[in-house]
Amino acid sequence: MSSFIRHPKDFWAGVIYAALGIAAVILGRDYPMGSAFKMGPAYFPTVLGGLLALVGVIAVVRSFVKPGEAITPFAWKEVILVLAATVVFGVLLRGAGLVVALIVLVLASAYASVKFRWVPSIALAIGMTVFSILVFVKGLGVPLQILGSWFGG
């Protein structure tokens, strides 16, 4: 890393924000803009993308002025574990049902943290499962099996 960048975390966060903001503005160019009183489909992504790009530029400029800590090594194991948990959730959802899939997802994702503890993670998994069943299946009527065909559901 060059010595003129004093805060690498701010620098790379700013680069990512600016890139995403510019991408949103570019993608929004193909749609009609409209005005503030009658917004077109491009208005919201263009304004939000512009603001995100501005935040990115501010972060990059700040990285040259404000000293900060270096970027730590990328946590590959944790990223792979969370992504694998998401894929397993998708695979389990149809056969095992929402209860099993959500519990596996939450526990596997929580295990990726260095602060993982079994009791709070199990409580979180149960709470999220109950919440999801009440909101999505019962409240919104999303057609998900609570217990899948593997368990006679």
MITI-845508 format. One record per residue: residue in three letters; residue number from 1; y, x negated, z of N, C-alpha, C, O, CB in turn. Coordinates in Angstrom, 1 decimal, always signed. Atoms other than C-alpha are relative to their C-alpha. Glycine has a CB too. Layout:
N
<rec ALA NUM <Y X Z> <Y X Z> <Y X Z> <Y X Z> <Y X Z>>
...
//
This chain:
153
<rec MET 1 <-1.2 -0.9 +0.0> <+0.0 +0.0 +0.0> <+1.2 -0.9 +0.0> <+1.3 -1.9 +0.7> <+0.0 +1.0 +1.2>>
<rec SER 2 <-1.2 +0.8 +0.1> <+3.4 -1.4 -0.9> <+0.7 +0.0 +1.3> <+0.6 +1.0 +2.1> <+0.9 +0.6 -1.1>>
<rec SER 3 <-0.7 +0.2 -1.3> <+5.5 -2.6 +2.0> <+1.3 +1.0 +0.1> <+1.7 +1.2 +1.2> <+0.5 -1.4 +0.2>>
<rec PHE 4 <-1.2 -0.9 +0.0> <+8.5 -0.3 +1.0> <-0.4 +1.4 +0.5> <+0.5 +2.2 +0.8> <+0.7 +0.0 -1.3>>
<rec ILE 5 <+0.4 -1.3 -0.6> <+6.4 +2.8 +2.0> <-0.3 -0.2 +1.4> <-1.3 -0.9 +1.8> <-1.3 +0.6 -0.8>>
<rec ARG 6 <+0.1 +0.3 -1.4> <+6.8 +2.9 +5.7> <-0.9 +1.1 +0.7> <-1.4 +0.8 +1.8> <+1.3 +0.0 +0.7>>
<rec HIS 7 <+0.9 -1.1 -0.6> <+4.8 +6.2 +6.4> <-0.9 +0.5 -1.1> <-0.6 +1.5 -1.8> <+1.0 +1.1 +0.6>>
<rec PRO 8 <+0.9 -0.4 +1.1> <+1.8 +6.5 +4.1> <-0.5 +1.4 +0.0> <-0.7 +2.0 -1.0> <-1.2 -0.9 +0.0>>
<rec LYS 9 <+0.5 -1.4 -0.1> <+0.7 +9.9 +5.4> <+1.1 +0.9 -0.6> <+0.7 +1.8 -1.4> <-0.2 +0.4 +1.5>>
<rec ASP 10 <-1.1 -0.8 +0.5> <+4.1 +11.4 +4.6> <+0.1 -0.2 -1.5> <+0.3 +0.8 -2.3> <+1.4 -0.3 +0.6>>
<rec PHE 11 <-0.1 +0.3 +1.4> <+4.1 +9.7 +1.2> <-1.1 +0.8 -0.8> <-0.7 +1.5 -1.8> <-0.2 -1.5 -0.3>>
<rec TRP 12 <+1.1 -0.6 +0.7> <+0.7 +11.0 +0.1> <+0.0 +1.5 +0.1> <-0.3 +2.3 -0.8> <-1.3 -0.5 +0.4>>
<rec ALA 13 <-0.2 -1.5 -0.2> <+1.3 +14.5 +1.6> <+1.1 +0.5 -1.0> <+0.9 +1.5 -1.6> <+0.3 +0.3 +1.4>>
<rec GLY 14 <-1.1 -0.4 +0.8> <+4.6 +14.6 -0.3> <-0.4 +0.0 -1.5> <+0.0 +0.9 -2.3> <+1.1 -0.9 +0.2>>
<rec VAL 15 <+0.5 +0.1 +1.4> <+2.9 +13.5 -3.6> <-0.9 +1.3 -0.3> <-0.7 +1.8 -1.4> <-0.8 -1.3 -0.2>>
<rec ILE 16 <+0.9 -1.2 +0.2> <+0.3 +16.3 -3.2> <+0.8 +1.3 -0.1> <+0.6 +2.1 -0.9> <-1.1 +0.1 +1.1>>
<rec TYR 17 <-0.9 -1.3 +0.1> <+2.9 +19.0 -2.4> <+0.8 +0.1 -1.2> <+0.8 +1.1 -1.9> <+0.9 +0.0 +1.2>>
<rec ALA 18 <-0.8 -0.1 +1.3> <+5.1 +18.0 -5.3> <-0.9 +0.3 -1.2> <-0.5 +1.0 -2.1> <+0.7 -1.4 -0.1>>
<rec ALA 19 <+0.9 -0.2 +1.2> <+2.1 +17.9 -7.7> <-0.4 +1.5 +0.0> <-0.4 +2.1 -1.1> <-1.2 -0.9 +0.1>>
<rec LEU 20 <+0.4 -1.5 +0.0> <+0.9 +21.4 -6.6> <+1.2 +0.9 -0.3> <+1.0 +1.8 -1.1> <-0.5 +0.3 +1.4>>
<rec GLY 21 <-1.2 -0.8 +0.3> <+4.5 +22.8 -6.7> <+0.3 -0.1 -1.5> <+0.6 +0.9 -2.1> <+1.1 -0.5 +0.8>>
<rec ILE 22 <-0.3 +0.1 +1.4> <+5.1 +21.4 -10.2> <-1.0 +0.7 -0.9> <-0.7 +1.3 -1.9> <+0.1 -1.5 -0.4>>
<rec ALA 23 <+1.1 -0.7 +0.8> <+1.7 +22.7 -11.4> <+0.3 +1.5 +0.0> <+0.1 +2.2 -1.0> <-1.4 -0.3 +0.6>>
<rec ALA 24 <-0.2 -1.4 -0.1> <+2.6 +26.2 -10.1> <+1.2 +0.4 -1.0> <+1.1 +1.4 -1.6> <+0.4 +0.4 +1.4>>
<rec VAL 25 <-1.2 -0.2 +0.9> <+6.0 +26.0 -12.0> <-0.5 +0.0 -1.4> <-0.1 +0.8 -2.2> <+1.1 -1.0 +0.3>>
<rec ILE 26 <+0.4 +0.1 +1.4> <+4.3 +24.9 -15.2> <-0.9 +1.1 -0.4> <-0.8 +1.7 -1.5> <-0.8 -1.4 -0.2>>
<rec LEU 27 <+0.9 -1.1 +0.3> <+1.6 +27.5 -15.0> <+0.7 +1.4 -0.1> <+0.3 +2.2 -0.8> <-1.1 +0.2 +1.1>>
<rec GLY 28 <-0.8 -1.2 +0.0> <+4.2 +30.2 -14.4> <+0.9 +0.1 -1.2> <+1.4 +1.2 -1.5> <+0.9 +0.1 +1.2>>
<rec ARG 29 <-0.9 +0.0 +1.2> <+6.1 +29.3 -17.6> <-0.5 +1.0 -1.0> <+0.3 +1.5 -1.8> <+0.1 -1.4 -0.6>>
<rec ASP 30 <+0.5 -0.8 +1.0> <+3.8 +31.4 -19.7> <+0.2 +1.5 +0.2> <-0.1 +2.4 -0.6> <-1.5 -0.2 -0.2>>
<rec TYR 31 <-0.2 -1.4 -0.3> <+4.8 +34.7 -18.0> <+1.5 +0.3 +0.1> <+2.3 -0.6 +0.3> <-0.7 +0.3 +1.4>>
<rec PRO 32 <-1.4 -0.4 -0.1> <+8.1 +36.6 -18.0> <+0.5 -0.2 +1.5> <-0.2 +0.2 +2.4> <+0.2 +1.4 -0.4>>
<rec MET 33 <-0.6 +0.3 -1.3> <+10.4 +35.5 -15.1> <+0.6 +1.2 +0.7> <+0.3 +1.4 +1.9> <+1.0 -1.0 -0.2>>
<rec GLY 34 <-0.7 -1.1 -0.7> <+12.4 +38.6 -14.4> <+1.2 -0.5 +0.7> <+1.8 -1.5 +0.4> <-1.0 +0.8 +0.9>>
<rec SER 35 <-1.2 +0.4 -0.9> <+15.2 +38.5 -11.8> <-0.4 +0.3 +1.4> <-1.5 +0.7 +1.7> <+1.3 +0.8 -0.4>>
<rec ALA 36 <+0.2 -0.2 -1.4> <+15.5 +38.6 -8.1> <-0.2 +1.5 +0.4> <-0.9 +1.8 +1.3> <+1.1 -0.6 +0.9>>
<rec PHE 37 <+0.2 -1.4 -0.3> <+15.8 +42.4 -8.2> <-1.1 +0.7 -0.7> <-1.7 +1.7 -0.3> <+1.3 +0.7 -0.4>>
<rec LYS 38 <+1.2 -0.5 +0.8> <+13.1 +43.0 -10.8> <-0.8 -1.2 -0.4> <-0.8 -1.7 -1.5> <+0.5 +0.8 -1.2>>
<rec MET 39 <+0.8 +1.2 +0.2> <+10.6 +40.2 -10.4> <-1.1 +0.2 -1.0> <-1.8 +1.2 -1.0> <-0.6 -0.5 +1.3>>
<rec GLY 40 <+1.1 +0.1 +0.9> <+8.3 +39.3 -13.2> <-1.1 -0.7 +0.6> <-1.0 -1.2 +1.7> <+0.5 -0.6 -1.4>>
<rec PRO 41 <+1.1 +0.6 -0.6> <+4.9 +37.8 -12.8> <+0.2 -1.5 +0.2> <-0.6 -2.1 +1.0> <-1.2 +0.1 -1.0>>
<rec ALA 42 <-0.2 +1.5 -0.2> <+6.3 +34.2 -13.0> <+0.9 -0.2 +1.1> <+1.0 -1.4 +1.6> <+0.5 -0.6 -1.3>>
<rec TYR 43 <-1.1 +0.3 -1.0> <+9.0 +34.7 -10.4> <-0.5 -0.6 +1.3> <-0.1 -1.6 +1.7> <+0.7 +1.3 +0.3>>
<rec PHE 44 <+0.5 +0.4 -1.3> <+7.0 +34.3 -7.2> <-0.7 -1.4 -0.1> <-0.3 -2.3 +0.7> <-1.1 +1.0 +0.5>>
<rec PRO 45 <+0.6 +1.3 +0.1> <+4.8 +31.3 -8.3> <+1.1 -1.1 -0.3> <+1.0 -2.2 +0.1> <-1.1 -0.1 -1.0>>
<rec THR 46 <-1.0 +1.0 +0.3> <+7.9 +29.6 -9.8> <+0.9 -0.4 +1.2> <+1.1 -1.5 +1.4> <+0.8 +0.5 -1.2>>
<rec VAL 47 <-0.9 +0.2 -1.1> <+10.1 +30.0 -6.8> <-0.8 -0.8 +1.1> <-0.3 -1.7 +1.7> <+0.5 +1.3 +0.6>>
<rec LEU 48 <+0.8 +0.6 -1.0> <+7.3 +29.1 -4.4> <-0.4 -1.4 -0.4> <-0.4 -2.4 +0.4> <-1.3 +0.8 +0.3>>
<rec GLY 49 <+0.3 +1.4 +0.5> <+6.2 +26.1 -6.5> <+1.2 -0.9 +0.0> <+1.0 -2.1 +0.4> <-0.5 +0.1 -1.5>>
<rec GLY 50 <-1.2 +0.8 -0.1> <+9.8 +24.9 -6.7> <+0.3 -0.4 +1.4> <+0.6 -1.6 +1.7> <+1.2 +0.8 -0.6>>
<rec LEU 51 <-0.2 +0.3 -1.4> <+10.1 +25.1 -3.0> <-1.0 -1.0 +0.5> <-0.7 -2.0 +1.3> <+0.0 +1.3 +0.9>>
<rec LEU 52 <+1.0 +0.9 -0.4> <+6.8 +23.3 -2.5> <+0.3 -1.4 -0.5> <+0.1 -2.4 +0.2> <-1.4 +0.5 -0.4>>
<rec ALA 53 <-0.4 +1.2 +0.6> <+7.9 +20.6 -4.9> <+1.1 -0.7 +0.8> <+1.1 -1.9 +1.0> <+0.3 +0.1 -1.5>>
<rec LEU 54 <-1.2 +0.5 -0.7> <+11.2 +20.2 -3.0> <-0.5 -0.6 +1.4> <+0.0 -1.6 +1.8> <+1.0 +1.1 +0.2>>
<rec VAL 55 <+0.5 +0.5 -1.2> <+9.3 +19.8 +0.3> <-0.8 -1.3 -0.2> <-0.7 -2.2 +0.6> <-1.0 +1.1 +0.7>>
<rec GLY 56 <+0.7 +1.2 +0.4> <+7.1 +17.2 -1.4> <+1.0 -1.2 -0.2> <+0.7 -2.3 +0.2> <-0.8 +0.2 -1.2>>
<rec VAL 57 <-1.0 +1.1 +0.3> <+10.1 +15.2 -2.6> <+0.7 -0.4 +1.3> <+0.9 -1.6 +1.5> <+1.1 +0.5 -1.0>>
<rec ILE 58 <-0.6 +0.3 -1.3> <+11.7 +15.4 +0.9> <-1.0 -0.9 +0.8> <-0.6 -1.9 +1.4> <+0.3 +1.2 +0.8>>
<rec ALA 59 <+1.0 +0.8 -0.7> <+8.4 +14.1 +2.4> <-0.1 -1.4 -0.6> <-0.2 -2.4 +0.2> <-1.3 +0.7 +0.0>>
<rec VAL 60 <+0.1 +1.4 +0.6> <+8.2 +11.2 -0.1> <+1.2 -0.8 +0.3> <+1.1 -2.0 +0.7> <-0.1 +0.2 -1.6>>
<rec VAL 61 <-1.2 +0.8 -0.3> <+11.8 +10.2 +0.5> <+0.0 -0.4 +1.5> <+0.3 -1.5 +1.8> <+1.3 +0.9 -0.2>>
<rec ARG 62 <+0.1 +0.3 -1.5> <+11.2 +10.4 +4.3> <-1.0 -1.1 +0.2> <-0.8 -1.9 +1.2> <-0.4 +1.3 +0.8>>
<rec SER 63 <+1.0 +1.1 -0.2> <+8.2 +8.1 +3.9> <+0.6 -1.4 -0.2> <+0.0 -2.3 +0.3> <-1.2 +0.2 -0.9>>
<rec PHE 64 <-0.6 +1.3 +0.2> <+10.5 +5.3 +2.8> <+0.9 -0.4 +1.1> <+1.3 -1.5 +1.3> <+0.8 +0.0 -1.3>>
<rec VAL 65 <-1.0 +0.2 -1.1> <+12.8 +5.7 +5.8> <-0.7 +0.0 +1.4> <-0.4 -0.9 +2.2> <+1.1 +1.1 +0.0>>
<rec LYS 66 <+0.6 -0.2 -1.3> <+10.7 +6.8 +8.8> <-1.3 -0.8 +0.1> <-2.2 -0.6 -0.7> <-0.2 +1.5 +0.3>>
<rec PRO 67 <+1.3 +0.7 -0.2> <+8.0 +4.4 +10.1> <-1.1 +1.0 +0.5> <-0.8 +1.9 +1.2> <+0.2 -1.2 +0.9>>
<rec GLY 68 <+1.1 -0.8 -0.5> <+4.6 +5.9 +10.7> <-1.3 -0.8 -0.1> <-1.4 -2.0 -0.4> <-0.1 +1.2 -0.9>>
<rec GLU 69 <+1.3 +0.6 -0.1> <+0.9 +5.2 +11.0> <-0.7 +0.0 -1.4> <-0.3 +0.8 -2.3> <-0.9 +0.7 +1.0>>
<rec ALA 70 <+0.8 +0.1 +1.3> <-1.5 +4.2 +8.2> <-1.0 +1.2 -0.1> <-1.3 +1.8 +0.8> <-0.7 -1.4 -0.1>>
<rec ILE 71 <+1.0 -1.1 +0.3> <-3.9 +6.6 +6.6> <-1.4 -0.5 +0.5> <-1.8 -1.6 +0.2> <-0.1 +0.4 -1.5>>
<rec THR 72 <+1.3 +0.4 -0.5> <-7.3 +6.5 +8.3> <-1.0 +0.2 -1.1> <-0.7 +0.9 -2.1> <-0.4 +0.9 +1.2>>
<rec PRO 73 <+1.0 -0.2 +1.1> <-10.5 +6.3 +6.2> <-0.4 +1.5 -0.2> <-0.4 +2.2 +0.8> <-1.3 -0.8 +0.3>>
<rec PHE 74 <+0.3 -1.4 +0.3> <-11.5 +9.5 +4.5> <-1.3 +0.4 +0.7> <-2.3 -0.4 +0.7> <-0.1 +0.2 -1.5>>
<rec ALA 75 <+1.2 -0.5 -0.8> <-14.1 +11.6 +6.5> <-1.0 +0.7 -0.9> <-1.0 +1.9 -1.0> <+0.5 +1.0 +1.1>>
<rec TRP 76 <+0.9 -0.5 +1.0> <-16.7 +12.0 +3.8> <-1.1 +0.8 +0.7> <-1.5 +1.9 +0.1> <-0.7 -1.1 -0.8>>
<rec LYS 77 <+1.1 -0.7 -0.6> <-19.5 +13.1 +6.2> <+0.5 +1.4 +0.4> <-0.3 +2.4 +0.2> <-0.5 -0.7 +1.2>>
<rec GLU 78 <-0.5 -1.3 -0.5> <-17.4 +15.9 +7.6> <+0.3 +1.0 -1.2> <+0.0 +2.1 -1.1> <+1.3 -0.2 +0.8>>
<rec VAL 79 <-0.3 -0.8 +1.2> <-16.2 +17.1 +4.2> <-1.3 +0.5 -0.7> <-1.4 +1.7 -1.0> <+0.8 -0.8 -1.1>>
<rec ILE 80 <+1.2 -0.4 +0.6> <-19.7 +17.2 +2.8> <-0.7 +1.0 +0.9> <-1.3 +1.9 +0.4> <-1.0 -1.3 -0.2>>
<rec LEU 81 <+0.6 -0.9 -0.9> <-21.0 +19.0 +5.9> <+0.7 +1.4 -0.1> <+0.0 +2.4 -0.1> <+0.1 -0.5 +1.5>>
<rec VAL 82 <-0.7 -1.3 +0.1> <-18.3 +21.8 +5.6> <-0.3 +0.6 -1.4> <-0.5 +1.8 -1.5> <+1.5 -0.2 +0.2>>
<rec LEU 83 <+0.3 -0.5 +1.4> <-18.9 +22.1 +1.8> <-1.5 +0.5 +0.0> <-1.7 +1.6 -0.6> <+0.2 -1.1 -1.0>>
<rec ALA 84 <+1.4 -0.5 -0.1> <-22.7 +22.3 +2.4> <-0.1 +1.2 +0.8> <-0.9 +2.1 +0.4> <-0.9 -1.2 +0.5>>
<rec ALA 85 <+0.1 -1.2 -0.8> <-22.2 +24.9 +5.1> <+0.5 +1.2 -0.8> <-0.1 +2.3 -0.7> <+0.8 -0.1 +1.2>>
<rec THR 86 <-0.5 -1.1 +0.9> <-20.2 +27.0 +2.6> <-1.0 +0.4 -1.1> <-1.2 +1.6 -1.3> <+1.3 -0.4 -0.6>>
<rec VAL 87 <+1.1 -0.3 +1.0> <-22.9 +26.7 -0.1> <-1.2 +0.7 +0.7> <-1.7 +1.7 +0.1> <-0.4 -1.3 -0.7>>
<rec VAL 88 <+1.1 -0.7 -0.7> <-25.6 +27.6 +2.4> <+0.4 +1.4 +0.4> <-0.5 +2.3 +0.4> <-0.4 -0.8 +1.3>>
<rec PHE 89 <-0.5 -1.4 -0.3> <-23.5 +30.6 +3.5> <-0.2 +0.9 -1.2> <-0.8 +2.0 -1.1> <+1.5 +0.0 +0.4>>
<rec GLY 90 <+0.2 -0.8 +1.2> <-23.5 +31.8 -0.1> <-1.4 +0.3 -0.3> <-1.8 +1.3 -0.8> <+0.7 -0.7 -1.2>>
<rec VAL 91 <+1.4 -0.2 +0.3> <-27.2 +31.3 -0.5> <-0.6 +0.9 +1.0> <-1.5 +1.8 +0.6> <-0.7 -1.4 +0.1>>
<rec LEU 92 <+0.6 -0.9 -1.0> <-28.1 +33.0 +2.8> <+0.5 +1.4 +0.0> <-0.2 +2.3 +0.5> <+0.2 -0.7 +1.4>>
<rec LEU 93 <-0.7 -1.3 -0.2> <-25.7 +35.9 +2.5> <-0.9 +1.2 -0.5> <-1.0 +2.2 +0.1> <+1.3 +0.0 -0.7>>
<rec ARG 94 <+0.7 -1.1 +0.6> <-27.9 +38.0 +0.2> <-1.4 +0.2 +0.7> <-1.8 +1.3 +1.0> <-0.2 -0.2 -1.5>>
<rec GLY 95 <+1.3 -0.2 -0.6> <-31.3 +37.3 +1.7> <-0.1 +0.2 +1.5> <-0.8 +1.0 +2.0> <-0.8 -1.2 -0.3>>
<rec ALA 96 <+0.1 -0.1 -1.5> <-30.6 +36.8 +5.4> <+1.0 +0.9 +0.6> <+0.9 +1.4 +1.7> <+0.3 -1.4 +0.6>>
<rec GLY 97 <-1.0 -0.9 -0.5> <-27.5 +38.9 +5.7> <+1.2 -0.7 +0.6> <+1.2 -1.9 +0.8> <-0.6 +1.0 +1.0>>
<rec LEU 98 <-1.3 +0.5 -0.5> <-24.0 +38.5 +7.1> <-0.1 -0.7 +1.3> <+0.5 -1.7 +1.6> <+1.0 +1.1 +0.0>>
<rec VAL 99 <+0.1 +0.6 -1.4> <-25.0 +37.8 +10.7> <-0.6 -1.4 -0.1> <+0.1 -2.3 +0.5> <-1.0 +0.9 +0.8>>
<rec VAL 100 <+0.6 +1.3 +0.0> <-27.3 +34.9 +10.0> <+0.9 -1.0 -0.8> <+1.1 -2.1 -0.4> <-1.4 +0.0 -0.7>>
<rec ALA 101 <-0.8 +0.8 +0.8> <-25.1 +33.5 +7.2> <+1.3 -0.5 +0.7> <+1.6 -1.7 +0.6> <+0.4 +0.7 -1.3>>
<rec LEU 102 <-1.3 +0.3 -0.7> <-21.9 +33.6 +9.3> <-0.3 -1.0 +1.2> <+0.5 -1.9 +1.4> <+0.7 +1.2 +0.5>>
<rec ILE 103 <+0.4 +0.9 -1.1> <-23.6 +32.0 +12.3> <-0.3 -1.4 -0.4> <+0.2 -2.4 +0.2> <-1.2 +0.6 +0.9>>
<rec VAL 104 <+0.4 +1.3 +0.5> <-25.0 +29.2 +10.3> <+1.3 -0.7 -0.6> <+1.5 -1.9 -0.3> <-1.0 +0.1 -1.2>>
<rec LEU 105 <-1.2 +0.5 +0.5> <-21.6 +28.7 +8.5> <+0.9 -0.5 +1.1> <+1.4 -1.7 +1.1> <+0.8 +1.0 -0.8>>
<rec VAL 106 <-0.9 +0.3 -1.0> <-19.6 +28.6 +11.7> <-0.5 -1.2 +0.8> <+0.2 -2.2 +1.1> <+0.3 +1.1 +1.0>>
<rec LEU 107 <+0.6 +1.1 -0.8> <-22.0 +26.3 +13.6> <+0.0 -1.3 -0.8> <+0.3 -2.4 -0.2> <-1.4 +0.4 +0.5>>
<rec ALA 108 <+0.0 +1.2 +0.9> <-22.4 +23.9 +10.7> <+1.4 -0.6 -0.2> <+1.6 -1.8 -0.1> <-0.7 +0.2 -1.3>>
<rec SER 109 <-1.4 +0.5 +0.2> <-18.7 +23.7 +10.1> <+0.6 -0.6 +1.3> <+1.3 -1.6 +1.3> <+0.9 +1.2 -0.5>>
<rec ALA 110 <-0.5 +0.6 -1.3> <-17.9 +23.2 +13.8> <-0.7 -1.3 +0.3> <+0.0 -2.2 +1.0> <-0.3 +1.0 +1.1>>
<rec TYR 111 <+0.7 +1.3 -0.3> <-20.5 +20.4 +14.0> <+0.7 -1.1 -0.7> <+0.5 -2.3 -0.3> <-1.5 +0.1 -0.5>>
<rec ALA 112 <-0.8 +1.0 +0.7> <-18.3 +18.5 +11.6> <+1.1 -0.6 +0.8> <+1.6 -1.7 +0.5> <+0.5 +0.5 -1.3>>
<rec SER 113 <-1.1 +0.5 -0.8> <-15.7 +18.1 +14.3> <-0.5 -1.0 +1.0> <-1.6 -0.9 +1.5> <+0.7 +1.2 +0.7>>
<rec VAL 114 <+0.3 +0.9 -1.0> <-15.7 +15.2 +16.7> <+0.1 +0.7 +1.4> <-0.5 +0.1 +2.4> <+0.9 -1.2 +0.0>>
<rec LYS 115 <-0.2 -0.8 -1.2> <-14.8 +17.8 +19.4> <-1.1 +1.1 +0.1> <-0.9 +2.0 +1.0> <+1.3 +0.6 +0.1>>
<rec PHE 116 <+1.0 -1.0 +0.0> <-18.0 +19.8 +18.8> <-0.7 +0.1 +1.3> <-1.1 -0.9 +1.9> <-1.1 -0.3 -1.1>>
<rec ARG 117 <+0.7 -0.3 -1.2> <-19.5 +21.5 +21.8> <-0.8 +1.3 -0.3> <-0.3 +2.2 -1.0> <+0.9 +0.2 +1.3>>
<rec TRP 118 <+0.8 -1.1 +0.4> <-22.4 +24.0 +21.6> <+0.5 +1.3 +0.5> <+0.5 +2.3 -0.2> <-1.4 -0.3 +0.6>>
<rec VAL 119 <-0.4 -1.3 -0.6> <-21.2 +26.7 +24.0> <+1.2 +0.6 -0.7> <+1.1 +1.8 -1.1> <+0.2 -0.1 +1.5>>
<rec PRO 120 <-1.2 -0.6 +0.7> <-17.7 +27.2 +22.5> <-0.4 +0.4 -1.5> <+0.2 +1.3 -2.0> <+1.2 -0.9 +0.1>>
<rec SER 121 <+0.3 -0.3 +1.4> <-19.2 +27.0 +19.0> <-0.8 +1.2 -0.2> <-0.6 +2.0 -1.1> <-0.7 -1.2 -0.6>>
<rec ILE 122 <+0.8 -1.2 +0.0> <-21.8 +29.6 +19.7> <+0.8 +1.3 +0.3> <+0.7 +2.3 -0.4> <-1.2 -0.1 +1.0>>
<rec ALA 123 <-0.9 -1.2 -0.3> <-19.2 +31.9 +21.2> <+0.9 +0.3 -1.2> <+1.1 +1.5 -1.5> <+0.9 -0.3 +1.3>>
<rec LEU 124 <-0.8 -0.2 +1.2> <-17.0 +31.4 +18.2> <-0.8 +0.6 -1.1> <-0.3 +1.5 -1.8> <+0.6 -1.3 -0.5>>
<rec ALA 125 <+0.8 -0.5 +1.1> <-19.8 +32.1 +15.8> <-0.3 +1.5 +0.3> <-0.3 +2.3 -0.6> <-1.4 -0.8 -0.1>>
<rec ILE 126 <+0.3 -1.4 -0.4> <-20.7 +35.3 +17.7> <+1.2 +0.9 -0.2> <+1.2 +2.0 -0.8> <-0.6 +0.2 +1.4>>
<rec GLY 127 <-1.2 -0.7 +0.1> <-17.1 +36.4 +17.9> <+0.4 +0.2 -1.5> <+0.8 +1.3 -1.8> <+1.1 -0.7 +0.7>>
<rec MET 128 <-0.4 -0.2 +1.4> <-16.4 +35.8 +14.2> <-1.0 +0.9 -0.7> <-0.6 +1.7 -1.6> <+0.0 -1.4 -0.7>>
<rec THR 129 <+1.0 -0.9 +0.7> <-19.6 +37.6 +13.2> <+0.3 +1.4 +0.4> <+0.3 +2.3 -0.5> <-1.4 -0.4 +0.5>>
<rec VAL 130 <-0.4 -1.4 -0.5> <-18.7 +40.7 +15.3> <+1.3 +0.4 -0.7> <+1.3 +1.5 -1.2> <+0.1 +0.1 +1.5>>
<rec PHE 131 <-1.2 -0.3 +0.6> <-15.2 +40.6 +14.0> <-0.1 +0.3 -1.5> <+0.4 +1.3 -2.0> <+1.0 -1.2 +0.2>>
<rec SER 132 <+0.2 -0.1 +1.4> <-16.3 +40.2 +10.4> <-0.7 +1.3 -0.4> <-0.4 +2.0 -1.3> <-0.7 -1.1 -0.6>>
<rec ILE 133 <+0.8 -1.3 +0.3> <-18.8 +43.1 +10.6> <+0.9 +1.2 +0.3> <+0.9 +2.1 -0.5> <-1.2 +0.1 +1.0>>
<rec LEU 134 <-0.9 -1.1 -0.3> <-16.2 +45.4 +12.2> <+1.1 +0.2 -1.0> <+1.4 +1.3 -1.5> <+0.6 -0.2 +1.4>>
<rec VAL 135 <-1.1 +0.0 +1.0> <-13.4 +44.5 +9.8> <-0.5 +0.3 -1.4> <+0.0 +1.2 -2.1> <+0.8 -1.2 +0.1>>
<rec PHE 136 <+0.3 -0.1 +1.4> <-15.1 +44.0 +6.5> <-1.1 +1.1 -0.3> <-0.9 +1.8 -1.2> <-0.6 -1.3 -0.4>>
<rec VAL 137 <+1.0 -1.0 +0.4> <-18.3 +46.1 +6.6> <+0.3 +1.4 +0.5> <+0.2 +2.3 -0.3> <-1.4 -0.5 +0.7>>
<rec LYS 138 <-0.3 -1.3 -0.5> <-17.3 +48.9 +8.9> <+1.4 +0.5 -0.4> <+1.6 +1.6 -0.9> <-0.1 +0.0 +1.5>>
<rec GLY 139 <-1.4 -0.4 +0.2> <-13.5 +49.0 +8.5> <+0.4 +0.1 -1.5> <+0.9 +1.1 -1.9> <+0.9 -0.9 +0.6>>
<rec LEU 140 <-0.4 +0.0 +1.4> <-13.0 +48.1 +4.8> <-1.1 +0.5 -0.9> <-0.9 +0.7 -2.1> <+0.4 -1.4 -0.4>>
<rec GLY 141 <+1.1 -0.5 +0.9> <-16.4 +49.2 +3.5> <-0.6 -1.0 -1.0> <-1.1 -0.6 -2.0> <+0.4 +1.2 -0.7>>
<rec VAL 142 <+0.6 +1.0 +0.9> <-17.4 +45.9 +1.9> <-1.5 +0.1 +0.0> <-2.1 +0.1 +1.1> <+0.5 -1.4 +0.4>>
<rec PRO 143 <+1.5 -0.2 +0.0> <-21.0 +46.3 +0.7> <-0.8 -1.2 +0.3> <-1.4 -1.8 -0.6> <-0.4 +0.6 -1.4>>
<rec LEU 144 <+0.8 +1.1 -0.4> <-22.6 +43.5 +2.6> <-1.0 +0.4 +1.0> <-0.8 +1.3 +1.9> <+0.9 -1.1 +0.7>>
<rec GLN 145 <+1.1 -0.4 -0.9> <-25.9 +43.8 +4.4> <+0.2 -0.8 +1.3> <+0.5 -2.0 +1.3> <-1.4 -0.4 -0.6>>
<rec ILE 146 <-0.1 +0.6 -1.3> <-25.6 +43.1 +8.1> <-1.2 -0.9 +0.3> <-1.0 -2.1 +0.6> <+0.2 +1.0 +1.1>>
<rec LEU 147 <+1.2 +0.8 +0.0> <-29.2 +41.9 +8.2> <-0.6 +0.1 -1.4> <-0.7 +1.3 -1.9> <-1.0 +0.4 +1.1>>
<rec GLY 148 <+0.4 +0.0 +1.4> <-30.6 +40.9 +4.8> <-1.5 +0.5 -0.1> <-2.2 +0.8 +0.8> <+0.1 -1.3 -0.6>>
<rec SER 149 <+1.3 -0.4 +0.3> <-33.9 +41.7 +3.1> <-1.1 -0.8 +0.7> <-2.2 -0.4 +0.9> <-0.2 +0.1 -1.5>>
<rec TRP 150 <+0.9 +0.8 -0.7> <-35.6 +38.8 +4.8> <-0.4 +0.5 +1.4> <-1.4 +0.2 +1.9> <+0.5 -1.5 +0.1>>
<rec PHE 151 <+0.2 -0.6 -1.3> <-35.3 +40.6 +8.1> <-0.1 +1.5 +0.0> <+0.1 +2.1 +1.1> <+1.2 -0.4 +0.9>>
<rec GLY 152 <+0.2 -1.4 +0.1> <-36.0 +44.1 +6.9> <+1.3 +0.8 -0.1> <+1.2 +2.0 +0.1> <-0.8 +0.4 +1.2>>
<rec GLY 153 <-1.3 -0.7 +0.1> <-32.3 +45.0 +6.4> <+0.2 +0.7 -1.3> <+1.2 +1.3 -1.5> <+1.1 -0.9 +0.3>>
//
